[in-house]
Amino acid sequence: MDASRPRTTERRFFPELEGMRGLAAMGVLTTHVGLSAGIIGLMDQEPKGFYGVLLQQLQVSLPIFFILSGMLLYRPFALATLAGTRKPAVKPYLWRRVLRTLPAYWALVAVAMTFLNRENIHGAWQVIRAVLLLQVYQLDSRTVAQGLEQTWTLATEVAFYALLPLMARALDKIAGRSPDPGVRVRRILWALSSLVVLGFVFCVWTELPSMGQYPMQNEWPPKWFGFIAVGMGLAALSAAADLSPATIPAIYRWMMKHPLWCWAAAFAIYVVACVRPIGKPGYADYPDMAGGLTEMLLYMLFGLFIVAPVTVPHDRSKFVIAAMSNPVMRFLGRISYGLYLWHIAVIYFWQGGIFGPGGFWKLFGITLGGTIVLATASFYLIESPAMKLRERLGKASAGPSVETIHS
């Protein structure tokens, strides 16, 4: 790539990332069905054979969401830093995040509070806390509203959305004005590594015996920002591959050339997580410190290797495209936010609680079918109309939010 040629900015859409989001949503849904059906071990309940072990470690799907968010949302900022071009405007960015996240979530809150929690509401603060996504910032998990248990991850996402412009500005200062994009991207990666370290340090704190079992602090954003930092690092590498492929680190060049080996590595890491070298395989119990740190490392590596091949800006593998861009995966990716939001509520409506009698396959079919219906309705009746307001209100364009530079 000739750096002397004029650069133009155009939006880029990564269709394989949409399919990856659908895959992650299906993994989270399947894990919760396995837990609700009693297939996964919990406290005195033993896992139901090999299937319980496999389903329990489908939790590796969860970090994919954080890594994808870091990749997609930071990429325009990373591109501007590496190319020395104009930074994305903050107000349109925040407006897009509000419209993409809150309307569909508020619909879930309305349904959950009306039909699943009506008898347990003893004050306005219980509702306001849920509306404002503050339910994770408490010390007693028993007070989280039914049907909203999984939304602790959304609280982390929203915290990241709010902090990203500040993080991007700090990374821009750290990267400096070196004429070499390779130097700049390495400075960004080193800075992001501090967030990874912070996540492990926070994990150690939540695993202290004094914290007790299942502390709510385990679900606070600092522990999970390391996963988002991995996604931001992939965003910087992807942007650098657009600008100056020869300057990117060797590990990313290897990932670009060997995407199937990356996925093979991700599968191997999943197998190791299932075996659970530290801890009891198939159990969803809160791990001890060694088990928690090991699991966190495995999940981070899994997310890195499974997402990296779909961040390549050019000449992506035909197999990767076929696997992640086929109509089924694209559809699941399109409605993935609704799949994430509604599947716990469907389990409650069907079983009368998060745990109940019945076989896995029946509950899986009911949950998947009901959630797809609700998620599709959410996308076409709430999410899509809300996103159209971006352009009408003059706050942000209606196009994809990821852009790149072509020479």
N, C-alpha and C positions, 0 to 999 in steps of 0.2 A: 504494500500500500504506500503510495507516494504521499508523504506528509505535506508536500508543497502544493498539491492540488487543492482547489477550493472545496470546502466542506459545506454540505447542506444538511439541514436537520429535517427528519421526517419521522412520523410515528411508526413504531414497530409493535406488532402483536405476536406473541408466542403461543400458538394454538396448543402445543404440547403441554404447556403449563396448565391450561384449562383442564385437559384430560387428567393430569397429575392431581389437580385439586379434587376431581371427581373420585379418583382412586383413594385419596386420603379420607374423603367423607365416607366412602363405603367401608373402609377399614375401621373408622371410629364407630360407625353404626353397628357393624358386626361384633365388635368387642363388647359394646354395651348390651347387645342382645344375648351374647354368651354369658355375661355376668348376670343378667336378669333371669335367664333360664336355668341358672345353677350349673352351667357347664364349667365355668371358671371357679377355681377354689377361692374361698374367702373365709377367714377365721376357722371355724370348726368344719366348714363345708369343703370337702376334698374336690379337686378338679376331676372331671369325668374323662379320664384317660388322656390319650394323646391329643384329642381335639381340644380339651381344656387348655393344654399347654400352648397349642398353636393360636387359639383365640385370645388368650391372655396377652400374648406378645404382639398382637396386632395393634397394641398401643404405640408401636413404632410409627403408626400413621399420623398420630397427633402432631409430632414436631414438624411434619411436612408442611402443615399450614403456616407455622411461624416462619419457616425457611422460605416458603413461597412469598409471603408478605414482605420479608426483607429484600428478596430478589426483585420483585416487581415494583415496589414503591421506591426503593433507593436507586434503582438503575438510572432514571433520568437525572438525579442529582450527581451520581457517580460519573455519568457521561459528561456533564457540564464541567465537573472538576477536572477530569482527565483531558478534556479537549480545550478547556479554557474558554468555554462559551457561557452564554447567559444562563443563570440558574433558574429552575422552575419557580413560578410564582407560588407563594405559600397559601394565599387565600383561596385560589381555585383548587389547590390540592386538598386543603382541609374541607372545602365544600363538597368535593367529590366523596371524601371519606364519610362525611356525615350522611349524605344521601344514600350511599351504598350500604351503610351499616345499620343505621338506627330505625328507619321505617319498618323493615321486616322484623327486626328484633322487638320493637314496641308492639307489633301485632302478636308475637308470641307471648310477651308479658301480659297483654290484655286477656288472652285466652287462658293462660296458666293461672293468673290471679283470679279470674272469674270462675273457672270450672274446677281447678285443682287445689286452690288454696283459700277459697272463700271463708271456710270455717276457721282457718288458722291465722287470719289477718286480725291483729289486735291494735293496729295503729297505722296512721298514714305513712310513717317512716318506712315500714316494711315494703310498701308499694313504691315510694319515692326512691328508696335504695336500689330496687330492681330496675326502675326506669332509667336511673342515672348510671347503671352498671357499677354500683358500689358494693354489691353483695359479697364480693370476694374479700373486701377489706374489713374483716371481722375475725373473731377468734373462735366462734362456735359454728361449725359447719351444719349443725342441725337446724339452724334458722334460715338456711338457703331455701327459697321457695321451690316447691315440687315442680318438676318440668323445666327448671332453669339450672340444674346442677352442672351441666356441661358448659354453661356460659362464662365460667371463670376464665376460659381461654379467650373469650371475646373481650373481657376486661383487660387482659394483657395486650391483645391486638390494639385496642383503642388507646391504651397508654403509649404504645409504640407509634401509632398514627400522630398523636399529639407531640411526641418528642422528636420525630424524624427530622423536621426542618432544623431543629437545633443541633441534632447529631450530625446532619449533613453539613451544616455550616462549620462545625468543629473539625470534621474530617477534611473539609476543604482547606482550612487553615493549616492543618497538620500536613496535608499533601504538599503544600507549598507551591511554588511556581517553577519547579524544575522543568526544563524543556523535554525531559524524557518521561513519557507516559508510564514506562515500566517502573521508574523510581516512585512516581506518584501512587501507582496502584499498590506497590509494596508498603509504602507508608500507611496507606489506608488499611491494608490487611493487618499490619502490626498494631495499629490503633484499635481495630475491631477485636483483636485477640484479648484486649483488656476486658471487654464485655463477657467473653467466654470465661475468663478467669473469675470475674465477678459472679457469674452464674454458679460455678462450682463452689465458691466461697459461701454463697447464700445457701446452697444445697447442704453444705456441712452444718450451717447454723440450724436449718430446719430439721436435721437428723439428730441433733443433740438430745439426750435422754430427757432433759428438762422440758423439751417441747411437747412431750407426750406422743400418742399415736394420732395419725392423720391430722397434723396441725394445718390450719387454714393458710399459714404463712407459706406452705409448700406451693400454694397456687398464686402467690403474688408475683408480679412481673419480673423483679430482679433475677429470679431463678431461671426464667425462660428467655431472657434477653440474649443469652448466649446463642440460642438457636436462631434468633432473628439476626444476630451478628453473622452467623454462617451464611444466611441468605444475602445479607448486605455484601459480604465478601464475594459471593458468586456474582452479584450484580456488578461489582467493580471489575471482576475478571471478564465477565461477558462484555462490558463496555470497552475494556481494554482490547479485547479480541476484535472488536469492530474498528478501533482506532489504529492499533499497531500490534498485530498478532505476534510479531517476532519478539516483543518485549514482555509478554506475559510469562508468569512463572511456569516452569516445566511441568508441574503437576497438572495444571489446567490444560496445557497443550496435550498431555497424555489423555486426559478425560475427553477432550474434543476428538481425539483420534480413536479412542477405544471405549465408546459408550456402553457396549454390551458387557465389557469387563467391569465397568462401574456398577452396572446392575447386578452382575454376578457377585461382586464384593458386597453390595447391599443385602443380597439374599443370604450370603454367608454370615453377615453380621446378625441378621434376623434369626438364623439358626442358633448362633451362639447365645443370643438373648433368650431364645426358647429353652435352651439347655440351662441357662441361668447359672453361671459358674459360682456366683455368690447369691444364695437365696434358694427358695423352694420353687421349682418349676410349676407353672400353672396357677400360682396363687396371686391374687390381687392385693394381698395384705401390704401395708406400708413397710418398706424395706428398712433394714438397719443402715448405718452410715456407709459401710463398704458396699453393700448391695445397691444403695441409692446412687452413689457416685459411679459405680460400674455401669448401671443401667443408663444413667444420664450420658456417659461417654458413648455407649453403644448406640443410643438413639441419635446422638449428634452425628456420629459417623454414618449411620444408616441414612439419615436425611441428606447429608452431603453427597453421598454416592448415588442416591436414587434421583436427586433433583438436578445435579450437575449436568447430565447429558442433555436435558431439555432447556438449558440456558445458553447453549451454543448459538451464536448469532447467525452463522452461515453453515451450509453444507451439513445439516444434521443427518444422522443415520436414518435410512429408509425404514429400518425396523422400529426405531424410536418413534418416527412419525406415524407409522401404521398402528403401533400399540397405543399411543396417546392421542392421536388425532382422528381416530375412527368415529363414526357418528354416535355410537353408544357412549364412549368416553367423553366426547365433546358435550353431549347432552347432560351427562351426570356432572360434568364440570360446571356447566351453565347453571344448574340448579343446586350446586353443592352447598351453597350457604343455607338454603332451605333444608337440605338433608341434615346438615349440622344442627340447625335450630330446632327442628320439629320431631326428631326421632325419639327423644326421651319422652316427650309429651304423648306420642302415640303409644309407647309402652305403658304409660300410666293409664291412658284411656282404655286400653285393652285388658290389662291385668288388674286394674284398681290399685296399683302400686308399682314401684320399680322392680320389686321381686315378686314372683308369683309362680304358681304351678304351670306345667305345660312343657312340651318338648321344644328343643331349640329350633327345629326347622319350621314348625308352625308359627312360633313367635317371630322368627326371622322373616317369613313370608308376609305375615300381617304387618310387621313394622316397616319392611321395605316397601310394600305396596302402598300402605297408608301414607308413609313419609314422602314417597315420590309424588303422590297426588297433591299433598299439601305443599311440597316444595315447588312443584310446577305452578300451582296457583299463586304461591308467594312470588315467584319470579315474574309471571306475566301480569299479575294484578297489583303488586306492590313494588317489587324491586325495579323492574324495567320502567314503569311510569315515573318512579322517583328519580331514576338516573336521567331521564329525559329532561328533568327540571334543571339540570346543570346548565345547559345551553340557553334555555328559555329565560332563566333568571340572570344570565350574563355573568355568571361566576366562573364557569369552566367550559371548555369545549366538550362535545359529546363523544369524541374519538378516544381510542385507547390511550392510557396514561403512560405507556412506555415508549420512549423514543430512542433513536440511535442516530449516528452520523455516518454518512456514506461519502467516500471520496471519489 
